[in-house]
Structures are given as structure tokens and as C-alpha cells.
């Protein structure tokens, strides 16, 4: 049961943030304080918003 508890505490998470470069740069030091280890990828994205047709 100890192993099951440990597994439930060590689950991976994915955090996606869409924001300006400046805001992301402000966030990185804060993430560094909060997380002991992990992987951060920074990507430039093109966001396309699709909405249902009216009518």
C-alpha cells in the first residue's frame, strides 16, 4: 500500500500556458521555486480559434 500511495503522489502533470514571452519569462523563476525537477519546453505557437457556425 505504501507503493500505491507513493505512485499517486508522483503522477506526471502537464501544464500548458499560452501567454506573451514577457509573462512567461516572469513565470519561470516562480516555477523554479515550486518544482524540484521536471521538463519545461517553450514553444512558439500559432493559435487558431474555431467556433461553431451560427444558425
mmCIF file of the N, C-alpha and C atoms, coordinates in Angstrom:
data_MODEL
# 
_entry.id   MODEL 
# 
loop_
_atom_site.group_PDB 
_atom_site.id 
_atom_site.type_symbol 
_atom_site.label_atom_id 
_atom_site.label_alt_id 
_atom_site.label_comp_id 
_atom_site.label_asym_id 
_atom_site.label_entity_id 
_atom_site.label_seq_id 
_atom_site.pdbx_PDB_ins_code 
_atom_site.Cartn_x 
_atom_site.Cartn_y 
_atom_site.Cartn_z 
_atom_site.occupancy 
_atom_site.B_iso_or_equiv 
_atom_site.pdbx_formal_charge 
_atom_site.auth_seq_id 
_atom_site.auth_comp_id 
_atom_site.auth_asym_id 
_atom_site.auth_atom_id 
_atom_site.pdbx_PDB_model_num 
ATOM 1   N N  . UNK A 1 1  ? 0.825   -1.213 0.000   1.00 0.00 ? 1  UNK A N  1 
ATOM 2   C CA . UNK A 1 1  ? 0.000   0.000  0.000   1.00 0.00 ? 1  UNK A CA 1 
ATOM 3   C C  . UNK A 1 1  ? 0.856   1.259  0.000   1.00 0.00 ? 1  UNK A C  1 
ATOM 4   N N  . UNK A 1 2  ? 2.036   1.187  0.598   1.00 0.00 ? 2  UNK A N  1 
ATOM 5   C CA . UNK A 1 2  ? 2.930   2.348  0.588   1.00 0.00 ? 2  UNK A CA 1 
ATOM 6   C C  . UNK A 1 2  ? 3.344   2.693  -0.837  1.00 0.00 ? 2  UNK A C  1 
ATOM 7   N N  . UNK A 1 3  ? 3.578   1.656  -1.647  1.00 0.00 ? 3  UNK A N  1 
ATOM 8   C CA . UNK A 1 3  ? 3.972   1.881  -3.040  1.00 0.00 ? 3  UNK A CA 1 
ATOM 9   C C  . UNK A 1 3  ? 2.835   2.536  -3.825  1.00 0.00 ? 3  UNK A C  1 
ATOM 10  N N  . UNK A 1 4  ? 1.601   2.125  -3.573  1.00 0.00 ? 4  UNK A N  1 
ATOM 11  C CA . UNK A 1 4  ? 0.453   2.723  -4.254  1.00 0.00 ? 4  UNK A CA 1 
ATOM 12  C C  . UNK A 1 4  ? 0.320   4.190  -3.881  1.00 0.00 ? 4  UNK A C  1 
ATOM 13  N N  . UNK A 1 5  ? 0.504   4.509  -2.606  1.00 0.00 ? 5  UNK A N  1 
ATOM 14  C CA . UNK A 1 5  ? 0.426   5.904  -2.161  1.00 0.00 ? 5  UNK A CA 1 
ATOM 15  C C  . UNK A 1 5  ? 1.518   6.737  -2.818  1.00 0.00 ? 5  UNK A C  1 
ATOM 16  N N  . UNK A 1 6  ? 2.725   6.184  -2.878  1.00 0.00 ? 6  UNK A N  1 
ATOM 17  C CA . UNK A 1 6  ? 3.837   6.905  -3.489  1.00 0.00 ? 6  UNK A CA 1 
ATOM 18  C C  . UNK A 1 6  ? 3.570   7.149  -4.974  1.00 0.00 ? 6  UNK A C  1 
ATOM 19  N N  . UNK A 1 7  ? 3.020   6.161  -5.666  1.00 0.00 ? 7  UNK A N  1 
ATOM 20  C CA . UNK A 1 7  ? 2.685   6.329  -7.081  1.00 0.00 ? 7  UNK A CA 1 
ATOM 21  C C  . UNK A 1 7  ? 1.653   7.430  -7.276  1.00 0.00 ? 7  UNK A C  1 
ATOM 22  N N  . UNK A 1 8  ? 0.675   7.498  -6.388  1.00 0.00 ? 8  UNK A N  1 
ATOM 23  C CA . UNK A 1 8  ? -0.366  8.510  -6.540  1.00 0.00 ? 8  UNK A CA 1 
ATOM 24  C C  . UNK A 1 8  ? 0.176   9.910  -6.294  1.00 0.00 ? 8  UNK A C  1 
ATOM 25  N N  . UNK A 1 9  ? 1.273   10.033 -5.580  1.00 0.00 ? 9  UNK A N  1 
ATOM 26  C CA . UNK A 1 9  ? 1.859   11.345 -5.311  1.00 0.00 ? 9  UNK A CA 1 
ATOM 27  C C  . UNK A 1 9  ? 2.849   11.768 -6.388  1.00 0.00 ? 9  UNK A C  1 
ATOM 28  N N  . UNK A 1 10 ? 3.328   10.833 -7.180  1.00 0.00 ? 10 UNK A N  1 
ATOM 29  C CA . UNK A 1 10 ? 4.361   11.126 -8.170  1.00 0.00 ? 10 UNK A CA 1 
ATOM 30  C C  . UNK A 1 10 ? 3.836   11.105 -9.597  1.00 0.00 ? 10 UNK A C  1 
ATOM 31  N N  . UNK A 1 11 ? 2.555   11.350 -9.781  1.00 0.00 ? 11 UNK A N  1 
ATOM 32  C CA . UNK A 1 11 ? 1.988   11.324 -11.122 1.00 0.00 ? 11 UNK A CA 1 
ATOM 33  C C  . UNK A 1 11 ? 2.489   12.511 -11.937 1.00 0.00 ? 11 UNK A C  1 
ATOM 34  N N  . UNK A 1 12 ? 2.747   12.299 -13.218 1.00 0.00 ? 12 UNK A N  1 
ATOM 35  C CA . UNK A 1 12 ? 3.178   13.413 -14.064 1.00 0.00 ? 12 UNK A CA 1 
ATOM 36  C C  . UNK A 1 12 ? 2.032   14.390 -14.296 1.00 0.00 ? 12 UNK A C  1 
ATOM 37  N N  . UNK A 1 13 ? 2.387   15.640 -14.506 1.00 0.00 ? 13 UNK A N  1 
ATOM 38  C CA . UNK A 1 13 ? 1.391   16.644 -14.858 1.00 0.00 ? 13 UNK A CA 1 
ATOM 39  C C  . UNK A 1 13 ? 1.874   17.390 -16.093 1.00 0.00 ? 13 UNK A C  1 
ATOM 40  N N  . UNK A 1 14 ? 0.931   17.915 -16.834 1.00 0.00 ? 14 UNK A N  1 
ATOM 41  C CA . UNK A 1 14 ? 1.233   18.768 -17.977 1.00 0.00 ? 14 UNK A CA 1 
ATOM 42  C C  . UNK A 1 14 ? 0.539   20.092 -17.727 1.00 0.00 ? 14 UNK A C  1 
ATOM 43  N N  . UNK A 1 15 ? 1.296   21.154 -17.763 1.00 0.00 ? 15 UNK A N  1 
ATOM 44  C CA . UNK A 1 15 ? 0.768   22.497 -17.579 1.00 0.00 ? 15 UNK A CA 1 
ATOM 45  C C  . UNK A 1 15 ? 1.024   23.253 -18.872 1.00 0.00 ? 15 UNK A C  1 
ATOM 46  N N  . UNK A 1 16 ? -0.033  23.702 -19.505 1.00 0.00 ? 16 UNK A N  1 
ATOM 47  C CA . UNK A 1 16 ? 0.106   24.464 -20.745 1.00 0.00 ? 16 UNK A CA 1 
ATOM 48  C C  . UNK A 1 16 ? -0.305  25.898 -20.479 1.00 0.00 ? 16 UNK A C  1 
ATOM 49  N N  . UNK A 1 17 ? 0.553   26.827 -20.863 1.00 0.00 ? 17 UNK A N  1 
ATOM 50  C CA . UNK A 1 17 ? 0.286   28.247 -20.669 1.00 0.00 ? 17 UNK A CA 1 
ATOM 51  C C  . UNK A 1 17 ? 0.466   28.937 -22.008 1.00 0.00 ? 17 UNK A C  1 
ATOM 52  N N  . UNK A 1 18 ? -0.527  29.678 -22.416 1.00 0.00 ? 18 UNK A N  1 
ATOM 53  C CA . UNK A 1 18 ? -0.419  30.488 -23.629 1.00 0.00 ? 18 UNK A CA 1 
ATOM 54  C C  . UNK A 1 18 ? -0.397  31.933 -23.174 1.00 0.00 ? 18 UNK A C  1 
ATOM 55  N N  . UNK A 1 19 ? 0.737   32.573 -23.365 1.00 0.00 ? 19 UNK A N  1 
ATOM 56  C CA . UNK A 1 19 ? 0.929   33.924 -22.845 1.00 0.00 ? 19 UNK A CA 1 
ATOM 57  C C  . UNK A 1 19 ? 2.066   34.572 -23.622 1.00 0.00 ? 19 UNK A C  1 
ATOM 58  N N  . UNK A 1 20 ? 2.254   35.845 -23.421 1.00 0.00 ? 20 UNK A N  1 
ATOM 59  C CA . UNK A 1 20 ? 3.342   36.561 -24.092 1.00 0.00 ? 20 UNK A CA 1 
ATOM 60  C C  . UNK A 1 20 ? 4.692   36.086 -23.548 1.00 0.00 ? 20 UNK A C  1 
ATOM 61  N N  . UNK A 1 21 ? 5.726   36.276 -24.347 1.00 0.00 ? 21 UNK A N  1 
ATOM 62  C CA . UNK A 1 21 ? 7.073   35.890 -23.940 1.00 0.00 ? 21 UNK A CA 1 
ATOM 63  C C  . UNK A 1 21 ? 7.457   36.549 -22.626 1.00 0.00 ? 21 UNK A C  1 
ATOM 64  N N  . UNK A 1 22 ? 7.132   37.813 -22.492 1.00 0.00 ? 22 UNK A N  1 
ATOM 65  C CA . UNK A 1 22 ? 7.492   38.549 -21.279 1.00 0.00 ? 22 UNK A CA 1 
ATOM 66  C C  . UNK A 1 22 ? 6.851   37.925 -20.043 1.00 0.00 ? 22 UNK A C  1 
ATOM 67  N N  . UNK A 1 23 ? 5.585   37.575 -20.138 1.00 0.00 ? 23 UNK A N  1 
ATOM 68  C CA . UNK A 1 23 ? 4.879   36.983 -18.994 1.00 0.00 ? 23 UNK A CA 1 
ATOM 69  C C  . UNK A 1 23 ? 5.424   35.595 -18.657 1.00 0.00 ? 23 UNK A C  1 
ATOM 70  N N  . UNK A 1 24 ? 5.761   34.827 -19.680 1.00 0.00 ? 24 UNK A N  1 
ATOM 71  C CA . UNK A 1 24 ? 6.343   33.506 -19.437 1.00 0.00 ? 24 UNK A CA 1 
ATOM 72  C C  . UNK A 1 24 ? 7.683   33.655 -18.724 1.00 0.00 ? 24 UNK A C  1 
ATOM 73  N N  . UNK A 1 25 ? 8.496   34.600 -19.162 1.00 0.00 ? 25 UNK A N  1 
ATOM 74  C CA . UNK A 1 25 ? 9.792   34.832 -18.521 1.00 0.00 ? 25 UNK A CA 1 
ATOM 75  C C  . UNK A 1 25 ? 9.618   35.213 -17.053 1.00 0.00 ? 25 UNK A C  1 
ATOM 76  N N  . UNK A 1 26 ? 8.556   35.937 -16.725 1.00 0.00 ? 26 UNK A N  1 
ATOM 77  C CA . UNK A 1 26 ? 8.276   36.283 -15.332 1.00 0.00 ? 26 UNK A CA 1 
ATOM 78  C C  . UNK A 1 26 ? 7.856   35.055 -14.530 1.00 0.00 ? 26 UNK A C  1 
ATOM 79  N N  . UNK A 1 27 ? 7.209   34.108 -15.174 1.00 0.00 ? 27 UNK A N  1 
ATOM 80  C CA . UNK A 1 27 ? 6.707   32.914 -14.503 1.00 0.00 ? 27 UNK A CA 1 
ATOM 81  C C  . UNK A 1 27 ? 7.804   31.899 -14.197 1.00 0.00 ? 27 UNK A C  1 
ATOM 82  N N  . UNK A 1 28 ? 8.820   31.817 -15.027 1.00 0.00 ? 28 UNK A N  1 
ATOM 83  C CA . UNK A 1 28 ? 9.833   30.777 -14.889 1.00 0.00 ? 28 UNK A CA 1 
ATOM 84  C C  . UNK A 1 28 ? 10.528  30.752 -13.525 1.00 0.00 ? 28 UNK A C  1 
ATOM 85  N N  . UNK A 1 29 ? 10.959  31.874 -12.960 1.00 0.00 ? 29 UNK A N  1 
ATOM 86  C CA . UNK A 1 29 ? 11.576  31.809 -11.627 1.00 0.00 ? 29 UNK A CA 1 
ATOM 87  C C  . UNK A 1 29 ? 10.622  31.274 -10.562 1.00 0.00 ? 29 UNK A C  1 
ATOM 88  N N  . UNK A 1 30 ? 9.373   31.602 -10.691 1.00 0.00 ? 30 UNK A N  1 
ATOM 89  C CA . UNK A 1 30 ? 8.373   31.114 -9.732  1.00 0.00 ? 30 UNK A CA 1 
ATOM 90  C C  . UNK A 1 30 ? 8.216   29.596 -9.839  1.00 0.00 ? 30 UNK A C  1 
ATOM 91  N N  . UNK A 1 31 ? 8.179   29.086 -11.070 1.00 0.00 ? 31 UNK A N  1 
ATOM 92  C CA . UNK A 1 31 ? 8.110   27.636 -11.265 1.00 0.00 ? 31 UNK A CA 1 
ATOM 93  C C  . UNK A 1 31 ? 9.340   26.951 -10.690 1.00 0.00 ? 31 UNK A C  1 
ATOM 94  N N  . UNK A 1 32 ? 10.490  27.575 -10.847 1.00 0.00 ? 32 UNK A N  1 
ATOM 95  C CA . UNK A 1 32 ? 11.733  27.024 -10.318 1.00 0.00 ? 32 UNK A CA 1 
ATOM 96  C C  . UNK A 1 32 ? 11.662  26.860 -8.802  1.00 0.00 ? 32 UNK A C  1 
ATOM 97  N N  . UNK A 1 33 ? 11.006  27.787 -8.117  1.00 0.00 ? 33 UNK A N  1 
ATOM 98  C CA . UNK A 1 33 ? 10.835  27.701 -6.667  1.00 0.00 ? 33 UNK A CA 1 
ATOM 99  C C  . UNK A 1 33 ? 9.882   26.571 -6.279  1.00 0.00 ? 33 UNK A C  1 
ATOM 100 N N  . UNK A 1 34 ? 8.904   26.289 -7.119  1.00 0.00 ? 34 UNK A N  1 
ATOM 101 C CA . UNK A 1 34 ? 7.839   25.354 -6.778  1.00 0.00 ? 34 UNK A CA 1 
ATOM 102 C C  . UNK A 1 34 ? 8.154   23.903 -7.134  1.00 0.00 ? 34 UNK A C  1 
ATOM 103 N N  . UNK A 1 35 ? 9.007   23.672 -8.115  1.00 0.00 ? 35 UNK A N  1 
ATOM 104 C CA . UNK A 1 35 ? 9.197   22.330 -8.666  1.00 0.00 ? 35 UNK A CA 1 
ATOM 105 C C  . UNK A 1 35 ? 10.636  21.875 -8.420  1.00 0.00 ? 35 UNK A C  1 
ATOM 106 N N  . UNK A 1 36 ? 10.783  20.634 -7.924  1.00 0.00 ? 36 UNK A N  1 
ATOM 107 C CA . UNK A 1 36 ? 12.118  20.084 -7.671  1.00 0.00 ? 36 UNK A CA 1 
ATOM 108 C C  . UNK A 1 36 ? 12.799  19.600 -8.946  1.00 0.00 ? 36 UNK A C  1 
ATOM 109 N N  . UNK A 1 37 ? 12.032  19.135 -9.892  1.00 0.00 ? 37 UNK A N  1 
ATOM 110 C CA . UNK A 1 37 ? 12.605  18.631 -11.127 1.00 0.00 ? 37 UNK A CA 1 
ATOM 111 C C  . UNK A 1 37 ? 11.524  18.475 -12.166 1.00 0.00 ? 37 UNK A C  1 
ATOM 112 N N  . UNK A 1 38 ? 11.939  18.391 -13.389 1.00 0.00 ? 38 UNK A N  1 
ATOM 113 C CA . UNK A 1 38 ? 10.959  18.225 -14.450 1.00 0.00 ? 38 UNK A CA 1 
ATOM 114 C C  . UNK A 1 38 ? 11.509  18.722 -15.765 1.00 0.00 ? 38 UNK A C  1 
ATOM 115 N N  . UNK A 1 39 ? 10.621  18.890 -16.689 1.00 0.00 ? 39 UNK A N  1 
ATOM 116 C CA . UNK A 1 39 ? 10.981  19.307 -18.035 1.00 0.00 ? 39 UNK A CA 1 
ATOM 117 C C  . UNK A 1 39 ? 10.087  20.469 -18.425 1.00 0.00 ? 39 UNK A C  1 
ATOM 118 N N  . UNK A 1 40 ? 10.700  21.527 -18.907 1.00 0.00 ? 40 UNK A N  1 
ATOM 119 C CA . UNK A 1 40 ? 9.945   22.678 -19.403 1.00 0.00 ? 40 UNK A CA 1 
ATOM 120 C C  . UNK A 1 40 ? 10.313  22.859 -20.867 1.00 0.00 ? 40 UNK A C  1 
ATOM 121 N N  . UNK A 1 41 ? 9.307   22.947 -21.717 1.00 0.00 ? 41 UNK A N  1 
ATOM 122 C CA . UNK A 1 41 ? 9.549   23.268 -23.117 1.00 0.00 ? 41 UNK A CA 1 
ATOM 123 C C  . UNK A 1 41 ? 8.868   24.595 -23.417 1.00 0.00 ? 41 UNK A C  1 
ATOM 124 N N  . UNK A 1 42 ? 9.537   25.424 -24.161 1.00 0.00 ? 42 UNK A N  1 
ATOM 125 C CA . UNK A 1 42 ? 8.974   26.705 -24.587 1.00 0.00 ? 42 UNK A CA 1 
ATOM 126 C C  . UNK A 1 42 ? 8.785   26.634 -26.093 1.00 0.00 ? 42 UNK A C  1 
ATOM 127 N N  . UNK A 1 43 ? 7.582   26.860 -26.527 1.00 0.00 ? 43 UNK A N  1 
ATOM 128 C CA . UNK A 1 43 ? 7.247   26.725 -27.940 1.00 0.00 ? 43 UNK A CA 1 
ATOM 129 C C  . UNK A 1 43 ? 6.557   27.986 -28.437 1.00 0.00 ? 43 UNK A C  1 
ATOM 130 N N  . UNK A 1 44 ? 6.893   28.401 -29.629 1.00 0.00 ? 44 UNK A N  1 
ATOM 131 C CA . UNK A 1 44 ? 6.095   29.429 -30.293 1.00 0.00 ? 44 UNK A CA 1 
ATOM 132 C C  . UNK A 1 44 ? 4.938   28.712 -30.964 1.00 0.00 ? 44 UNK A C  1 
ATOM 133 N N  . UNK A 1 45 ? 3.745   29.244 -30.783 1.00 0.00 ? 45 UNK A N  1 
ATOM 134 C CA . UNK A 1 45 ? 2.571   28.580 -31.344 1.00 0.00 ? 45 UNK A CA 1 
ATOM 135 C C  . UNK A 1 45 ? 1.765   29.553 -32.184 1.00 0.00 ? 45 UNK A C  1 
ATOM 136 N N  . UNK A 1 46 ? 0.990   28.986 -33.055 1.00 0.00 ? 46 UNK A N  1 
ATOM 137 C CA . UNK A 1 46 ? 0.010   29.745 -33.828 1.00 0.00 ? 46 UNK A CA 1 
ATOM 138 C C  . UNK A 1 46 ? -1.351  29.246 -33.374 1.00 0.00 ? 46 UNK A C  1 
ATOM 139 N N  . UNK A 1 47 ? -2.120  30.112 -32.780 1.00 0.00 ? 47 UNK A N  1 
ATOM 140 C CA . UNK A 1 47 ? -3.413  29.725 -32.229 1.00 0.00 ? 47 UNK A CA 1 
ATOM 141 C C  . UNK A 1 47 ? -4.496  30.062 -33.235 1.00 0.00 ? 47 UNK A C  1 
ATOM 142 N N  . UNK A 1 48 ? -5.307  29.069 -33.562 1.00 0.00 ? 48 UNK A N  1 
ATOM 143 C CA . UNK A 1 48 ? -6.440  29.257 -34.460 1.00 0.00 ? 48 UNK A CA 1 
ATOM 144 C C  . UNK A 1 48 ? -7.683  28.878 -33.681 1.00 0.00 ? 48 UNK A C  1 
ATOM 145 N N  . UNK A 1 49 ? -8.618  29.800 -33.589 1.00 0.00 ? 49 UNK A N  1 
ATOM 146 C CA . UNK A 1 49 ? -9.838  29.573 -32.824 1.00 0.00 ? 49 UNK A CA 1 
ATOM 147 C C  . UNK A 1 49 ? -10.964 29.195 -33.768 1.00 0.00 ? 49 UNK A C  1 
ATOM 148 N N  . UNK A 1 50 ? -11.546 28.040 -33.533 1.00 0.00 ? 50 UNK A N  1 
ATOM 149 C CA . UNK A 1 50 ? -12.688 27.593 -34.323 1.00 0.00 ? 50 UNK A CA 1 
ATOM 150 C C  . UNK A 1 50 ? -13.942 27.720 -33.484 1.00 0.00 ? 50 UNK A C  1 
ATOM 151 N N  . UNK A 1 51 ? -14.984 28.242 -34.078 1.00 0.00 ? 51 UNK A N  1 
ATOM 152 C CA . UNK A 1 51 ? -16.272 28.365 -33.400 1.00 0.00 ? 51 UNK A CA 1 
ATOM 153 C C  . UNK A 1 51 ? -17.343 27.736 -34.272 1.00 0.00 ? 51 UNK A C  1 
ATOM 154 N N  . UNK A 1 52 ? -18.389 27.194 -33.648 1.00 0.00 ? 52 UNK A N  1 
ATOM 155 C CA . UNK A 1 52 ? -19.471 26.619 -34.449 1.00 0.00 ? 52 UNK A CA 1 
ATOM 156 C C  . UNK A 1 52 ? -20.166 27.691 -35.289 1.00 0.00 ? 52 UNK A C  1 
ATOM 157 N N  . UNK A 1 53 ? -20.626 27.285 -36.460 1.00 0.00 ? 53 UNK A N  1 
ATOM 158 C CA . UNK A 1 53 ? -21.346 28.219 -37.331 1.00 0.00 ? 53 UNK A CA 1 
ATOM 159 C C  . UNK A 1 53 ? -22.664 28.614 -36.683 1.00 0.00 ? 53 UNK A C  1 
ATOM 160 N N  . UNK A 1 54 ? -23.033 29.870 -36.837 1.00 0.00 ? 54 UNK A N  1 
ATOM 161 C CA . UNK A 1 54 ? -24.316 30.337 -36.295 1.00 0.00 ? 54 UNK A CA 1 
ATOM 162 C C  . UNK A 1 54 ? -25.437 29.916 -37.226 1.00 0.00 ? 54 UNK A C  1 
ATOM 163 N N  . UNK A 1 55 ? -26.566 29.546 -36.605 1.00 0.00 ? 55 UNK A N  1 
ATOM 164 C CA . UNK A 1 55 ? -27.726 29.250 -37.433 1.00 0.00 ? 55 UNK A CA 1 
ATOM 165 C C  . UNK A 1 55 ? -28.157 27.893 -37.327 1.00 0.00 ? 55 UNK A C  1 
# 
